[in-house]
Amino acid sequence: MTDPIGSTGSSPPAARVPRGPNLDVSLDPGRLRWIVLPTLLAMATFLRFLSLPDRGIFDSDQGRDFLVLRSMLVDGVVPLLGPPASVGGVHHGVVYYYLLAPLAWLSHLDPTIVAMLFATAGVGAFYLVWWLAKSIAGPTAGLVAGMLYALSPTAIAASITNWNPNFIGLTASLALAAAWKAWITRDGRWWALSLVAAAVTIQLHVVSVLLVPPLAGLLAADLRRSVAGDARRSLLRWMFAGLALSALLFVPLLINELSTGFSEVRGALTFLASDRGPASLDPASRLLIVVLRITSYPIVGLIIDAPTAASLLSLLVIAFCAWRWRAARGHERIAVRLIVAVLGVSAVGLTLLVPDLGMVIRGLPNDHYHAFTDPLIAVVLGLGVAAIVGPRSSGSQRQRLTFRAERILLGAGVIVMLVFEIIRLPPPADPNGGWPAALAGAERITRATPAHTLTVVGLPDFKPTGTVLFPLLQLGREVVNGQEASEGTQAVPLKPASVPPGALVVVCDRLFEPVFGLPCRGEAEGRITHPDFPVLLDRFDLSQRTTISVYGPTGTTGP
């Protein structure tokens, strides 16, 4: 089978390891190449498309993004900035919205149809992880890395939800795979693809800029080893072509900066000058937690859910990285150093730039900050396993028995990881109901307020209310966004505030009850209700976290 991305790798087929006369105990998935990839591909596809309408999350981030898409496709307002980052005044790249726009237009802004794009990207990321491991260390590495990534609960979760970091598994894998392909083939065209993929990754999440130094190092090494003359000129031409195409992706940002007095630059500088670290954690402690999160998240998920498993897996990944750094030879040595550079730069950079990663809060995950490193964890595990079970020269009976025991233990370890992934797969339906629940909630609000213009506000006031705003607009309701300032720049151009509202909808997130000090379902909402809307028309739980309260003017009838 010929890989679409190119060569099958530089490693020779696994040699036979004698255990006795005429017996072969080597693990050689290369002999099953017509079965391994199609089987893994089918498994990855099934797990990412299974029950797609019900499994994906539809919360404030998704509602906000679909409001932007609606403004873009219905009202003709072309955004220049992407989704707001956690940092005030700073946004991710707008390429995310441009990627979603075609399918959003064809589907009439149906979130379930748009989610198919993420599922497809997840399958593509799986293939690239399999290919990268296989091209570095042979079919065994590809088999192990492919199985682990195909079943990764976090990779699957990213493949079923509309969210800007959820494309990063594909784009980061493509940037790294194309760079590696450029190195092993000495073909500069792959560098153009790698640079563009890296630029898209940065657009999807700004901290992915940490991917650039390791890629730049490999590119510099490729330039150094290229022979002066046509080969080097060709490499330089493709490098500049990739940089030029990458620069085009940032033209909308440049237009925004020139028209707003460099608002993004000012926001970033303000953030960098602020006190960003949790006072209770020193940098060394934060680095330890960040390393633990990076090296375990793709297999284990949130570290507080399985701290022992996360710690053991982290130690295994670090041990494999250290061992292959010293023991690998040839192309594998270069690949391992590239991988370790990405993981090392990311760990240090995230510790300094995102001190909040030192805190782990269930319900407020921030592991997407290192989404660009997640595919490499599966690759590292594949390389380590392949090195242990790979060909060895025959030795004494004791050495052969030791080798056999190593294989049994390692096989058991891989099986444990796969079982652990299987039991932590995303449930067949999102606990909060996803898009079907959001649409049902909007329909219930519509039944309670059939003839009113709606004003939608939220608790806490920094939590966007797009979860309710977008489905209401899809149902044709007139809506005033009572939280436009908190939605981020240019995100929600709805009806002007001068439109007389006829009902008030309060969206209360119970996760943040400690922030505003009062419980939802009455007391918290009472702080922001307006005297013009004294009548409670309806109250219901939109999800496990969110309570909706609908208030009407005097003279209306409550439940």
Secondary structure, DSSP 4 states (H G I P E B T S, - for coil): --BTTB---SPPPPPP-BSSTT-B----GGGGHHHHHHHHHHHHHHHHHTTHHHHS--SHHHHHHHHHHHHHHHS----SS-SBPSSTT-B--THHHHHHHHHHHHTTS-HHHHHHHHHHHHHHHHHHHHHHHHHHH-HHHHHHHHHHHHT-HHHHHHTSS--GGGGHHHHHHHHHHHHHHHHHHT-THHHHHHHHHHHHHHHH-GGGGGGHHHHHHHHHHHHHHSPTTHHHHHHHHHHHHHHHHHHHTTHHHHHHHHHHTSHHHHHHHHHHHS--S-TT--HHHHHHHHHHHHHHHHHH-SGGGSHHHHHHHHHHHHHHHHHHHHH--HHHHHHHHHHHHHHHHHHHHHHHH-GGGG---TTS--GGGGGGGHHHHHHHHHHHHHHHHS------HHHHHHHHHHHHHHHHHHHHHHHHHHHTSPPSS-TT-HHHHHHHHHHHHHHHSTT--EEEEEESTTS--HHHHHHHHHTT--EEETTGGGG-TTS---S-TTSPP-EEEEEEEGGGHHHHSS-TTTHHHHTT--TT--EEEEEEESSSSEEEEEEE-TT----
